[in-house]
Structures are given as structure tokens and as C-alpha cells.
Amino acid sequence: MARRNWAVRLASFIVVFPITVLVVLFAISNLHPVPIQFWPLPGEVEVSLSLIVLPAMGLGLLVGEVIAWAGELGHKRRAERAEKRADDLEREIAVMRIREEELRARAVPAERRPALVDRRPGKAA
């Protein structure tokens, strides 16, 4: 399990590090002010371009994550039902095995059971 965690961390680092570098470079490169107007409100505000784009990208990421999470809910519910069904079936199998052992213990051994066909020598079937 520790090896898997190490691999996941490495893969995460390989993906996250370049994105972080790009975001920092974008923020540093776009410090000049940009006028922002909010349509129904009068006036205008000057804000750094990176302070506009980065929160918008963050909001888009958050909305995408919420949509992905909502899409997984159905699969998670179905998986939980399947796990519960598998547990129920395993319990049922265990009960049936115990019952089979009890029946075998109560069964009359083959040598003591009456024969359905007479197998004595000289007797025709």
C-alpha cells in the first residue's frame, strides 16, 4: 500500500507542479490594471488582470468538481447496493454450508442405508 501512495504522490506532483508554475508565471506576467465594469452598477474598478482571471478559473474548477461529484453519486449508490447484496449472499452461503454440514451429520451412512436394488449374487435384477 505504501508503494501505491508513493506512486500516487509522484503522479500528482508531475501534474500539479507544472500547472502551479504556469499559474505563478501568469500572475506575475499580468500585473497591469484592467478596468472592470459591473453592468447594472455605475462606475468602474481597476484591478490586476491576474486577480480577475485566476479567481474565474478557480470558480470554474470548483463548478466542474461539483458537477463531477454529482455525476458520481449514482455510481456510488449502485456500488453500495452491490456490496450490501454481496454481503447478504455471503451470509446466506455461510448459513447454507452450516445447514449442509448438519444434514450430512444426521444422514445415515451408505453402508447402513437399505439398498434400492438387490445386489446379492445370484439374484437377477
Accessible surface in RSA format (square Angstrom, percent):
REM  Atomic radii and reference values for relative SASA: ProtOr
REM  Chains: A
REM  Algorithm: Lee & Richards
REM  Probe-radius: 1.40
REM  Slices: 20
REM RES _ NUM      All-atoms   Total-Side   Main-Chain    Non-polar    All polar
REM                ABS   REL    ABS   REL    ABS   REL    ABS   REL    ABS   REL
RES MET A   1   168.30  87.2 121.18  80.2  47.12 112.2 105.38  89.6  62.92  83.4
RES ALA A   2    82.30  75.7  69.33 107.0  12.97  29.5  73.47 103.5   8.83  23.4
RES ARG A   3   203.61  85.5 194.60  99.2   9.01  21.5  75.83 103.6 127.78  77.4
RES ARG A   4   152.91  64.2 146.54  74.7   6.36  15.2  49.46  67.6 103.44  62.7
RES ASN A   5    71.67  49.4  70.08  67.7   1.59   3.8  13.74  33.1  57.93  56.0
RES TRP A   6   164.03  65.8 160.77  77.8   3.26   7.7 133.85  71.4  30.18  49.0
RES ALA A   7    47.92  44.1  43.02  66.4   4.90  11.2  44.33  62.4   3.59   9.5
RES VAL A   8    82.95  54.6  79.70  72.2   3.24   7.8  82.34  71.5   0.61   1.6
RES ARG A   9   178.76  75.1 172.45  87.9   6.32  15.0  56.11  76.7 122.66  74.3
RES LEU A  10    80.69  44.9  76.16  54.5   4.54  11.4  80.26  56.4   0.43   1.2
RES ALA A  11    54.40  50.0  50.79  78.4   3.60   8.2  53.99  76.0   0.41   1.1
RES SER A  12    54.52  46.1  45.89  61.2   8.63  19.9  27.52  58.6  27.00  37.8
RES PHE A  13   120.88  60.5 115.57  71.6   5.31  13.8 120.49  73.1   0.39   1.1
RES ILE A  14   105.59  60.1  98.07  73.1   7.52  18.1 102.29  73.7   3.30   9.0
RES VAL A  15    89.02  58.6  83.42  75.5   5.60  13.5  88.13  76.6   0.89   2.4
RES VAL A  16    80.35  52.9  80.07  72.5   0.28   0.7  80.35  69.8   0.00   0.0
RES PHE A  17   106.31  53.2 104.16  64.5   2.15   5.6 106.19  64.4   0.12   0.3
RES PRO A  18    64.80  47.2  60.11  54.8   4.69  17.0  64.42  53.2   0.38   2.4
RES ILE A  19    98.64  56.1  98.50  73.4   0.14   0.3  98.64  71.0   0.00   0.0
RES THR A  20    67.47  48.0  64.33  65.2   3.14   7.5  54.56  73.3  12.91  19.5
RES VAL A  21    59.07  38.9  56.03  50.7   3.04   7.3  58.97  51.2   0.10   0.3
RES LEU A  22   116.93  65.1 113.44  81.2   3.49   8.8 113.75  79.9   3.17   8.5
RES VAL A  23    52.47  34.5  50.85  46.0   1.62   3.9  52.47  45.6   0.00   0.0
RES VAL A  24    74.67  49.1  73.00  66.1   1.67   4.0  74.67  64.9   0.00   0.0
RES LEU A  25    96.72  53.9  96.42  69.0   0.30   0.7  96.42  67.7   0.30   0.8
RES PHE A  26    65.93  33.0  58.80  36.4   7.12  18.5  64.66  39.2   1.26   3.6
RES ALA A  27    26.57  24.4  25.75  39.7   0.82   1.9  26.57  37.4   0.00   0.0
RES ILE A  28   110.17  62.7 101.01  75.3   9.15  22.1 101.86  73.3   8.31  22.5
RES SER A  29    81.26  68.7  50.42  67.3  30.83  71.0  33.97  72.3  47.29  66.3
RES ASN A  30    25.91  17.9  25.91  25.0   0.00   0.0   0.00   0.0  25.91  25.0
RES LEU A  31   116.79  65.0 102.28  73.2  14.51  36.5 102.43  71.9  14.36  38.7
RES HIS A  32   104.19  56.9  96.36  67.0   7.83  20.0  72.95  75.2  31.24  36.4
RES PRO A  33    85.33  62.2  69.72  63.6  15.61  56.8  69.86  57.7  15.47  96.2
RES VAL A  34    38.84  25.6  38.41  34.8   0.43   1.0  38.84  33.7   0.00   0.0
RES PRO A  35    73.82  53.8  60.08  54.8  13.75  50.0  60.08  49.6  13.75  85.4
RES ILE A  36    40.35  23.0  38.56  28.7   1.79   4.3  40.22  29.0   0.13   0.4
RES GLN A  37   128.64  71.9 101.72  74.3  26.92  64.1  23.81  50.7 104.83  79.5
RES PHE A  38   119.83  59.9 114.73  71.1   5.10  13.3 118.03  71.6   1.80   5.1
RES TRP A  39   231.54  92.9 202.92  98.2  28.62  67.2 181.71  96.9  49.83  80.8
RES PRO A  40   101.76  74.2  69.11  63.0  32.65 118.7  75.88  62.6  25.88 160.9
RES LEU A  41   116.85  65.1 109.41  78.3   7.43  18.7 109.98  77.2   6.86  18.5
RES PRO A  42   131.96  96.2 100.42  91.5  31.53 114.6 112.36  92.8  19.60 121.8
RES GLY A  43    56.56  69.7   0.00   N/A  56.56  69.7  39.69 108.9  16.87  37.8
RES GLU A  44    93.46  53.7  59.29  44.9  34.17  81.4  17.80  34.4  75.66  61.8
RES VAL A  45    76.02  50.0  72.46  65.6   3.56   8.6  76.02  66.1   0.00   0.0
RES GLU A  46   115.99  66.6  87.35  66.1  28.64  68.2  26.95  52.1  89.04  72.7
RES VAL A  47    43.79  28.8  38.82  35.1   4.97  12.0  43.79  38.0   0.00   0.0
RES SER A  48    19.55  16.5  13.88  18.5   5.67  13.1  14.19  30.2   5.36   7.5
RES LEU A  49    49.09  27.3  49.09  35.1   0.00   0.0  49.09  34.5   0.00   0.0
RES SER A  50     5.87   5.0   5.77   7.7   0.10   0.2   0.85   1.8   5.02   7.0
RES LEU A  51   117.19  65.3 106.24  76.0  10.95  27.5 106.24  74.6  10.95  29.5
RES ILE A  52    55.51  31.6  48.19  35.9   7.32  17.6  52.07  37.5   3.44   9.3
RES VAL A  53    44.33  29.2  42.48  38.5   1.85   4.5  44.33  38.5   0.00   0.0
RES LEU A  54    46.89  26.1  39.73  28.4   7.16  18.0  39.93  28.0   6.96  18.7
RES PRO A  55    78.28  57.1  62.36  56.9  15.92  57.9  73.51  60.7   4.77  29.7
RES ALA A  56    60.99  56.1  45.60  70.4  15.39  35.0  51.84  73.0   9.14  24.2
RES MET A  57   112.45  58.2  99.11  65.6  13.34  31.8  95.62  81.3  16.82  22.3
RES GLY A  58    37.05  45.7   0.00   N/A  37.05  45.7  31.38  86.1   5.67  12.7
RES LEU A  59   112.00  62.4 106.97  76.5   5.03  12.6 110.04  77.3   1.96   5.3
RES GLY A  60    43.25  53.3   0.00   N/A  43.25  53.3  33.88  93.0   9.37  21.0
RES LEU A  61   124.19  69.2 115.69  82.8   8.51  21.4 122.00  85.7   2.19   5.9
RES LEU A  62   109.36  60.9 106.75  76.4   2.61   6.6 109.19  76.7   0.17   0.4
RES VAL A  63    74.65  49.1  73.14  66.2   1.51   3.6  74.65  64.9   0.00   0.0
RES GLY A  64    35.76  44.1   0.00   N/A  35.76  44.1  30.34  83.3   5.42  12.1
RES GLU A  65   105.78  60.7 102.72  77.7   3.06   7.3  31.13  60.2  74.65  60.9
RES VAL A  66    82.36  54.2  80.49  72.9   1.87   4.5  82.36  71.6   0.00   0.0
RES ILE A  67   116.67  66.4 112.15  83.6   4.52  10.9 113.93  82.0   2.74   7.4
RES ALA A  68    52.33  48.1  41.35  63.8  10.98  25.0  50.71  71.4   1.63   4.3
RES TRP A  69   139.75  56.1 136.91  66.3   2.84   6.7 121.51  64.8  18.24  29.6
RES ALA A  70    53.30  49.0  40.61  62.7  12.69  28.9  40.88  57.6  12.42  32.9
RES GLY A  71    49.35  60.9   0.00   N/A  49.35  60.9  38.33 105.2  11.02  24.7
RES GLU A  72    83.29  47.8  83.12  62.9   0.16   0.4  26.87  52.0  56.41  46.1
RES LEU A  73    53.78  30.0  53.68  38.4   0.09   0.2  53.68  37.7   0.09   0.3
RES GLY A  74    39.29  48.4   0.00   N/A  39.29  48.4  32.67  89.6   6.62  14.8
RES HIS A  75   113.75  62.2 109.62  76.2   4.13  10.6  72.65  74.9  41.11  47.8
RES LYS A  76    99.58  48.6  96.01  58.9   3.57   8.5  65.19  58.7  34.40  36.6
RES ARG A  77   139.33  58.5 137.82  70.3   1.52   3.6  43.50  59.5  95.83  58.1
RES ARG A  78   134.35  56.4 133.75  68.2   0.60   1.4  54.32  74.2  80.03  48.5
RES ALA A  79    49.37  45.4  42.53  65.6   6.84  15.6  49.12  69.2   0.25   0.7
RES GLU A  80   113.61  65.2 107.47  81.3   6.14  14.6  40.49  78.3  73.12  59.7
RES ARG A  81   152.51  64.0 145.84  74.3   6.67  15.9  72.91  99.6  79.60  48.2
RES ALA A  82    60.65  55.8  48.43  74.7  12.22  27.8  56.06  78.9   4.59  12.2
RES GLU A  83   114.50  65.7 110.78  83.8   3.72   8.8  40.59  78.5  73.91  60.3
RES LYS A  84   132.53  64.7 128.43  78.8   4.10   9.8  99.11  89.2  33.42  35.6
RES ARG A  85   142.95  60.0 141.08  71.9   1.87   4.4  52.93  72.3  90.01  54.6
RES ALA A  86    46.48  42.7  41.44  63.9   5.05  11.5  46.34  65.3   0.15   0.4
RES ASP A  87    69.45  48.6  67.63  67.3   1.82   4.3   9.89  23.3  59.56  59.4
RES ASP A  88    45.21  31.7  40.13  39.9   5.08  12.0  18.71  44.0  26.50  26.4
RES LEU A  89    70.01  39.0  69.91  50.0   0.10   0.3  69.91  49.1   0.10   0.3
RES GLU A  90   112.96  64.9 106.45  80.5   6.51  15.5  40.11  77.6  72.85  59.5
RES ARG A  91   144.94  60.9 142.02  72.4   2.92   7.0  74.21 101.4  70.73  42.9
RES GLU A  92    95.48  54.8  89.90  68.0   5.58  13.3  32.90  63.6  62.58  51.1
RES ILE A  93    86.59  49.3  85.31  63.6   1.28   3.1  86.51  62.3   0.08   0.2
RES ALA A  94    48.98  45.0  44.88  69.3   4.10   9.3  48.40  68.2   0.58   1.5
RES VAL A  95    92.38  60.8  91.10  82.5   1.27   3.1  91.64  79.6   0.74   2.0
RES MET A  96   108.86  56.4 103.57  68.5   5.29  12.6  85.10  72.3  23.76  31.5
RES ARG A  97   154.55  64.9 152.90  77.9   1.66   3.9  46.35  63.3 108.20  65.6
RES ILE A  98    99.86  56.8  99.77  74.3   0.09   0.2  99.77  71.8   0.09   0.2
RES ARG A  99   146.65  61.6 145.79  74.3   0.86   2.1  39.05  53.4 107.60  65.2
RES GLU A 100    78.40  45.0  75.52  57.1   2.87   6.8  30.01  58.0  48.39  39.5
RES GLU A 101   115.44  66.3 109.68  83.0   5.76  13.7  40.91  79.1  74.53  60.9
RES GLU A 102    95.75  55.0  90.57  68.5   5.18  12.3  37.56  72.7  58.19  47.5
RES LEU A 103    93.41  52.0  89.29  63.9   4.12  10.4  89.55  62.9   3.86  10.4
RES ARG A 104   170.84  71.7 153.47  78.2  17.37  41.3  59.23  81.0 111.61  67.6
RES ALA A 105    88.27  81.2  47.89  73.9  40.38  91.9  60.71  85.5  27.56  73.0
RES ARG A 106   180.10  75.6 149.53  76.2  30.56  72.8  77.90 106.5 102.20  61.9
RES ALA A 107    61.55  56.6  40.00  61.7  21.55  49.0  50.51  71.1  11.03  29.2
RES VAL A 108    71.12  46.8  64.40  58.3   6.72  16.2  65.83  57.2   5.30  14.4
RES PRO A 109    57.91  42.2  46.22  42.1  11.69  42.5  57.91  47.8   0.00   0.0
RES ALA A 110    69.54  63.9  52.87  81.6  16.67  37.9  53.29  75.1  16.25  43.0
RES GLU A 111   149.45  85.8 109.76  83.0  39.69  94.5  68.12 131.8  81.33  66.4
RES ARG A 112   175.02  73.5 145.54  74.2  29.48  70.2  52.82  72.2 122.19  74.1
RES ARG A 113   135.14  56.7 121.48  61.9  13.66  32.5  44.33  60.6  90.80  55.0
RES PRO A 114   119.38  87.0  98.43  89.7  20.95  76.1 110.26  91.0   9.12  56.7
RES ALA A 115    81.41  74.9  42.83  66.1  38.58  87.8  51.94  73.1  29.47  78.1
RES LEU A 116   182.29 101.5 144.07 103.1  38.22  96.1 147.24 103.4  35.05  94.3
RES VAL A 117    76.67  50.4  70.40  63.7   6.27  15.1  74.79  65.0   1.88   5.1
RES ASP A 118    68.85  48.2  47.37  47.1  21.48  50.8  38.10  89.7  30.75  30.7
RES ARG A 119   200.55  84.2 167.64  85.5  32.91  78.3  67.86  92.7 132.69  80.4
RES ARG A 120   150.06  63.0 143.14  73.0   6.92  16.5  63.49  86.8  86.57  52.5
RES PRO A 121   133.51  97.3 103.42  94.3  30.08 109.3 115.43  95.3  18.07 112.3
RES GLY A 122    86.76 107.0   0.00   N/A  86.76 107.0  43.96 120.6  42.80  95.9
RES LYS A 123   120.96  59.0  98.33  60.3  22.63  53.9  46.18  41.6  74.78  79.7
RES ALA A 124   105.30  96.8  65.62 101.3  39.68  90.3  74.74 105.3  30.55  80.9
RES ALA A 125   131.46 120.9  56.11  86.6  75.35 171.4  86.48 121.8  44.98 119.2
END  Absolute sums over single chains surface
CHAIN  1 A    11937.5      10330.2       1607.3       8121.2       3816.3
END  Absolute sums over all chains
TOTAL         11937.5      10330.2       1607.3       8121.2       3816.3
